[in-house]
Amino acid sequence: MDEINELKQKIELSDELLDGASFCIAVYRAIDDGQNFEIVRMNRTAEITENVKQEDVLGKLVTEVFPGVKDFGLLETFKQVFKTGSPEHHPVSQYKDDRIVGWRANYVYRLSNGDVVAVYSDVTGKKKAEQKLIESEEKYRLIFESAANLMIVLSPDGLILDCNKRISDFIGYEKKDVVGHYAFEFVHPDYLDHVKKSFAQVLAEGYLHDNTFKIVSRKGSVLDISVTSSLISENNAPLKIISIADDVTDKKRREREVHKLNDRMIGRELKMLELESENEQLRNQLKFFEKRL
């Protein structure tokens, strides 16, 4: 604003200042006692931004050159500034007519001769970038919340920053009950050291796949989970960790049952081998006695 304030003092005198400015400048003269305004000056930046030439628009009404100015709200700002003499900011808004569309941020003030000046910036690129970011965040949030897996966002010290709704299916807690707590609080005590070492490994190496350990649900039941974690960094500094977890309790239970069955089968085979060995010994003894007889 210091630059704009200086401009306010010089604009009546310096065409060089007008055309050398990196922001848009347009000067308007009130007609019909401030009910409309005609264009009296426009700098080169404004010409490029609005895709017009100064000589083609000088003396024309702002409502003729920019028919969307009323809906845009800027015409009312012109009227107010012309009437009161007090400068006003016109907030970032989208201007649109049949010829151009774009986002503008305006600062409007009145000169000593009564002309109204609009100093403004074309912020269309910024708004588009913001919109893409919003869309990207919305898409991420949709994927995040609808994922079949439990997804958790952790700080570099293990604080839960965010998680999806699957948390309630996993351990019975609502999202609000876990965000702001440390992930280690939900780990089974027997696996706490293992998890802390694994967490340090993610920070050091940036990735850890299929890390299996036990957690404790809200009701106290013990669950097996498999977690894959990735480190997100910014400027070579750890920013957050994204972890995707699968409930492998049933899988681990089946594995234990298979192991038990295998152990029993191996035990039976060993017993059969042992019996076969004993039978072989008996057969050899019978043959010996038969020969003696």
C-alpha positions as a Python dict, from the first residue, in 0.01 Angstrom:
ca = {
    (1, 'M'): (0, 0, 0),
    (2, 'D'): (295, 242, 45),
    (3, 'E'): (355, 215, -328),
    (4, 'I'): (-9, 289, -396),
    (5, 'N'): (-8, 586, -159),
    (6, 'E'): (291, 732, -342),
    (7, 'L'): (113, 670, -668),
    (8, 'K'): (-188, 866, -543),
    (9, 'Q'): (32, 1174, -514),
    (10, 'K'): (192, 1140, -857),
    (11, 'I'): (-65, 989, -1089),
    (12, 'E'): (-204, 1321, -1211),
    (13, 'L'): (140, 1421, -1339),
    (14, 'S'): (321, 1115, -1465),
    (15, 'D'): (226, 918, -1775),
    (16, 'E'): (561, 740, -1737),
    (17, 'L'): (456, 620, -1394),
    (18, 'L'): (128, 491, -1532),
    (19, 'D'): (283, 288, -1812),
    (20, 'G'): (578, 170, -1604),
    (21, 'A'): (363, 21, -1328),
    (22, 'S'): (349, -356, -1301),
    (23, 'F'): (-10, -342, -1178),
    (24, 'C'): (-320, -223, -1364),
    (25, 'I'): (-425, 143, -1339),
    (26, 'A'): (-741, 294, -1486),
    (27, 'V'): (-873, 648, -1435),
    (28, 'Y'): (-1244, 727, -1461),
    (29, 'R'): (-1438, 1055, -1476),
    (30, 'A'): (-1781, 1081, -1322),
    (31, 'I'): (-2082, 1169, -1537),
    (32, 'D'): (-2445, 1218, -1444),
    (33, 'D'): (-2336, 1329, -1100),
    (34, 'G'): (-2148, 1006, -1033),
    (35, 'Q'): (-2409, 761, -1163),
    (36, 'N'): (-2171, 636, -1431),
    (37, 'F'): (-1807, 683, -1526),
    (38, 'E'): (-1613, 725, -1848),
    (39, 'I'): (-1262, 596, -1906),
    (40, 'V'): (-1003, 876, -1929),
    (41, 'R'): (-676, 685, -1884),
    (42, 'M'): (-554, 327, -1880),
    (43, 'N'): (-199, 201, -1845),
    (44, 'R'): (-29, -63, -2056),
    (45, 'T'): (-67, -337, -1794),
    (46, 'A'): (-442, -279, -1782),
    (47, 'E'): (-460, -287, -2162),
    (48, 'I'): (-289, -628, -2167),
    (49, 'T'): (-496, -763, -1880),
    (50, 'E'): (-830, -649, -2023),
    (51, 'N'): (-734, -717, -2387),
    (52, 'V'): (-819, -363, -2501),
    (53, 'K'): (-633, -63, -2639),
    (54, 'Q'): (-652, 270, -2459),
    (55, 'E'): (-735, 465, -2774),
    (56, 'D'): (-1033, 237, -2838),
    (57, 'V'): (-1190, 288, -2496),
    (58, 'L'): (-1109, 648, -2401),
    (59, 'G'): (-1428, 850, -2350),
    (60, 'K'): (-1644, 539, -2336),
    (61, 'L'): (-1858, 447, -2037),
    (62, 'V'): (-1718, 184, -1803),
    (63, 'T'): (-2055, 6, -1827),
    (64, 'E'): (-2010, -11, -2206),
    (65, 'V'): (-1652, -140, -2212),
    (66, 'F'): (-1700, -361, -1907),
    (67, 'P'): (-2071, -456, -1903),
    (68, 'G'): (-2019, -686, -1606),
    (69, 'V'): (-1893, -404, -1380),
    (70, 'K'): (-2226, -366, -1200),
    (71, 'D'): (-2261, -734, -1113),
    (72, 'F'): (-1892, -732, -1025),
    (73, 'G'): (-1974, -468, -760),
    (74, 'L'): (-1705, -225, -868),
    (75, 'L'): (-1946, 36, -1008),
    (76, 'E'): (-2099, 79, -664),
    (77, 'T'): (-1749, 119, -518),
    (78, 'F'): (-1674, 391, -775),
    (79, 'K'): (-1994, 574, -676),
    (80, 'Q'): (-1914, 552, -306),
    (81, 'V'): (-1555, 673, -343),
    (82, 'F'): (-1661, 959, -572),
    (83, 'K'): (-1925, 1064, -320),
    (84, 'T'): (-1722, 1039, 3),
    (85, 'G'): (-1365, 1085, -115),
    (86, 'S'): (-1262, 795, 107),
    (87, 'P'): (-1058, 519, -61),
    (88, 'E'): (-1194, 165, -55),
    (89, 'H'): (-1072, -184, -122),
    (90, 'H'): (-1292, -389, -349),
    (91, 'P'): (-1237, -751, -240),
    (92, 'V'): (-1105, -1017, -475),
    (93, 'S'): (-1396, -1105, -701),
    (94, 'Q'): (-1456, -1261, -1039),
    (95, 'Y'): (-1533, -1023, -1324),
    (96, 'K'): (-1721, -1177, -1616),
    (97, 'D'): (-1876, -1060, -1940),
    (98, 'D'): (-1910, -1203, -2291),
    (99, 'R'): (-1553, -1102, -2374),
    (100, 'I'): (-1337, -1170, -2067),
    (101, 'V'): (-1341, -1359, -1739),
    (102, 'G'): (-1096, -1307, -1457),
    (103, 'W'): (-1037, -1241, -1089),
    (104, 'R'): (-945, -889, -984),
    (105, 'A'): (-841, -719, -659),
    (106, 'N'): (-911, -341, -667),
    (107, 'Y'): (-806, -41, -462),
    (108, 'V'): (-1012, 267, -551),
    (109, 'Y'): (-955, 633, -454),
    (110, 'R'): (-1048, 980, -572),
    (111, 'L'): (-809, 1238, -715),
    (112, 'S'): (-820, 1605, -623),
    (113, 'N'): (-991, 1684, -956),
    (114, 'G'): (-1270, 1436, -877),
    (115, 'D'): (-1154, 1157, -1107),
    (116, 'V'): (-1169, 807, -965),
    (117, 'V'): (-867, 577, -993),
    (118, 'A'): (-873, 197, -979),
    (119, 'V'): (-540, 35, -903),
    (120, 'Y'): (-581, -338, -936),
    (121, 'S'): (-418, -674, -994),
    (122, 'D'): (-518, -968, -1206),
    (123, 'V'): (-515, -1258, -961),
    (124, 'T'): (-674, -1512, -1195),
    (125, 'G'): (-367, -1738, -1194),
    (126, 'K'): (-358, -1738, -816),
    (127, 'K'): (-729, -1816, -789),
    (128, 'K'): (-697, -2101, -1039),
    (129, 'A'): (-408, -2243, -840),
    (130, 'E'): (-614, -2212, -522),
    (131, 'Q'): (-908, -2386, -690),
    (132, 'K'): (-686, -2669, -811),
    (133, 'L'): (-551, -2704, -460),
    (134, 'I'): (-904, -2714, -317),
    (135, 'E'): (-1007, -2974, -575),
    (136, 'S'): (-695, -3174, -503),
    (137, 'E'): (-762, -3159, -129),
    (138, 'E'): (-1126, -3258, -182),
    (139, 'K'): (-1020, -3551, -400),
    (140, 'Y'): (-761, -3654, -141),
    (141, 'R'): (-1022, -3626, 136),
    (142, 'L'): (-1269, -3838, -62),
    (143, 'I'): (-1010, -4109, -120),
    (144, 'F'): (-886, -4079, 238),
    (145, 'E'): (-1230, -4116, 396),
    (146, 'S'): (-1366, -4384, 161),
    (147, 'A'): (-1057, -4608, 169),
    (148, 'A'): (-1116, -4967, 274),
    (149, 'N'): (-798, -4951, 480),
    (150, 'L'): (-737, -4756, 796),
    (151, 'M'): (-533, -4446, 704),
    (152, 'I'): (-352, -4240, 966),
    (153, 'V'): (-150, -3920, 938),
    (154, 'L'): (117, -3886, 1206),
    (155, 'S'): (356, -3611, 1309),
    (156, 'P'): (729, -3695, 1318),
    (157, 'D'): (697, -3763, 1692),
    (158, 'G'): (401, -3999, 1652),
    (159, 'L'): (109, -3767, 1727),
    (160, 'I'): (-206, -3861, 1535),
    (161, 'L'): (-293, -3561, 1316),
    (162, 'D'): (-574, -3720, 1118),
    (163, 'C'): (-735, -4055, 1042),
    (164, 'N'): (-1024, -4181, 838),
    (165, 'K'): (-1353, -4325, 959),
    (166, 'R'): (-1223, -4682, 948),
    (167, 'I'): (-1070, -4619, 1290),
    (168, 'S'): (-1401, -4707, 1455),
    (169, 'D'): (-1415, -5041, 1270),
    (170, 'F'): (-1061, -5118, 1380),
    (171, 'I'): (-1048, -5034, 1747),
    (172, 'G'): (-1388, -4897, 1836),
    (173, 'Y'): (-1277, -4538, 1890),
    (174, 'E'): (-1426, -4244, 1704),
    (175, 'K'): (-1197, -4015, 1508),
    (176, 'K'): (-1230, -3740, 1769),
    (177, 'D'): (-1111, -3984, 2037),
    (178, 'V'): (-777, -4056, 1872),
    (179, 'V'): (-673, -3737, 1690),
    (180, 'G'): (-437, -3549, 1920),
    (181, 'H'): (-319, -3867, 2093),
    (182, 'Y'): (6, -4051, 2031),
    (183, 'A'): (-20, -4367, 1823),
    (184, 'F'): (191, -4554, 2078),
    (185, 'E'): (-97, -4528, 2328),
    (186, 'F'): (-291, -4789, 2130),
    (187, 'V'): (-7, -5039, 2086),
    (188, 'H'): (-2, -5360, 2291),
    (189, 'P'): (267, -5327, 2564),
    (190, 'D'): (453, -5633, 2437),
    (191, 'Y'): (504, -5461, 2100),
    (192, 'L'): (574, -5105, 2213),
    (193, 'D'): (954, -5127, 2175),
    (194, 'H'): (915, -5291, 1835),
    (195, 'V'): (680, -5017, 1713),
    (196, 'K'): (906, -4737, 1838),
    (197, 'K'): (1203, -4891, 1658),
    (198, 'S'): (993, -4929, 1341),
    (199, 'F'): (884, -4566, 1367),
    (200, 'A'): (1247, -4456, 1391),
    (201, 'Q'): (1321, -4668, 1084),
    (202, 'V'): (1052, -4485, 884),
    (203, 'L'): (1204, -4150, 983),
    (204, 'A'): (1551, -4271, 885),
    (205, 'E'): (1470, -4459, 565),
    (206, 'G'): (1144, -4298, 454),
    (207, 'Y'): (944, -4619, 411),
    (208, 'L'): (849, -4938, 588),
    (209, 'H'): (632, -5212, 440),
    (210, 'D'): (411, -5470, 612),
    (211, 'N'): (513, -5402, 971),
    (212, 'T'): (301, -5639, 1181),
    (213, 'F'): (224, -5588, 1549),
    (214, 'K'): (-63, -5596, 1798),
    (215, 'I'): (-287, -5315, 1918),
    (216, 'V'): (-555, -5297, 2186),
    (217, 'S'): (-913, -5199, 2102),
    (218, 'R'): (-1141, -4982, 2311),
    (219, 'K'): (-1302, -5296, 2456),
    (220, 'G'): (-963, -5442, 2542),
    (221, 'S'): (-945, -5704, 2270),
    (222, 'V'): (-606, -5760, 2105),
    (223, 'L'): (-585, -5716, 1729),
    (224, 'D'): (-313, -5795, 1475),
    (225, 'I'): (-246, -5522, 1220),
    (226, 'S'): (-8, -5483, 929),
    (227, 'V'): (110, -5128, 863),
    (228, 'T'): (287, -4971, 565),
    (229, 'S'): (426, -4623, 631),
    (230, 'S'): (573, -4349, 413),
    (231, 'L'): (752, -4035, 524),
    (232, 'I'): (657, -3700, 370),
    (233, 'S'): (934, -3440, 388),
    (234, 'E'): (957, -3071, 308),
    (235, 'N'): (1289, -2893, 252),
    (236, 'N'): (1467, -3210, 368),
    (237, 'A'): (1285, -3199, 702),
    (238, 'P'): (1030, -3466, 810),
    (239, 'L'): (680, -3323, 783),
    (240, 'K'): (443, -3614, 845),
    (241, 'I'): (403, -3988, 811),
    (242, 'I'): (119, -4151, 616),
    (243, 'S'): (36, -4500, 744),
    (244, 'I'): (-202, -4751, 585),
    (245, 'A'): (-314, -5035, 813),
    (246, 'D'): (-484, -5368, 750),
    (247, 'D'): (-658, -5574, 1016),
    (248, 'V'): (-487, -5911, 985),
    (249, 'T'): (-629, -6062, 1304),
    (250, 'D'): (-822, -6333, 1119),
    (251, 'K'): (-526, -6402, 892),
    (252, 'K'): (-293, -6441, 1190),
    (253, 'R'): (-548, -6662, 1367),
    (254, 'R'): (-571, -6888, 1060),
    (255, 'E'): (-192, -6897, 1039),
    (256, 'R'): (-173, -7003, 1403),
    (257, 'E'): (-437, -7271, 1341),
    (258, 'V'): (-243, -7397, 1040),
    (259, 'H'): (75, -7407, 1246),
    (260, 'K'): (-102, -7599, 1517),
    (261, 'L'): (-245, -7840, 1262),
    (262, 'N'): (95, -7881, 1104),
    (263, 'D'): (247, -7944, 1444),
    (264, 'R'): (-17, -8209, 1515),
    (265, 'M'): (34, -8369, 1176),
    (266, 'I'): (409, -8368, 1221),
    (267, 'G'): (358, -8514, 1567),
    (268, 'R'): (137, -8788, 1426),
    (269, 'E'): (388, -8866, 1152),
    (270, 'L'): (667, -8888, 1406),
    (271, 'K'): (449, -9115, 1621),
    (272, 'M'): (374, -9336, 1320),
    (273, 'L'): (743, -9352, 1237),
    (274, 'E'): (813, -9442, 1595),
    (275, 'L'): (546, -9714, 1588),
    (276, 'E'): (674, -9840, 1256),
    (277, 'S'): (1022, -9861, 1405),
    (278, 'E'): (887, -10054, 1703),
    (279, 'N'): (694, -10285, 1468),
    (280, 'E'): (1008, -10343, 1267),
    (281, 'Q'): (1195, -10435, 1583),
    (282, 'L'): (919, -10680, 1680),
    (283, 'R'): (919, -10837, 1334),
    (284, 'N'): (1296, -10881, 1353),
    (285, 'Q'): (1266, -11040, 1697),
    (286, 'L'): (998, -11283, 1570),
    (287, 'K'): (1216, -11383, 1277),
    (288, 'F'): (1503, -11447, 1518),
    (289, 'F'): (1290, -11673, 1738),
    (290, 'E'): (1147, -11853, 1437),
    (291, 'K'): (1497, -11939, 1323),
    (292, 'R'): (1588, -12069, 1670),
    (293, 'L'): (1284, -12293, 1671),
}
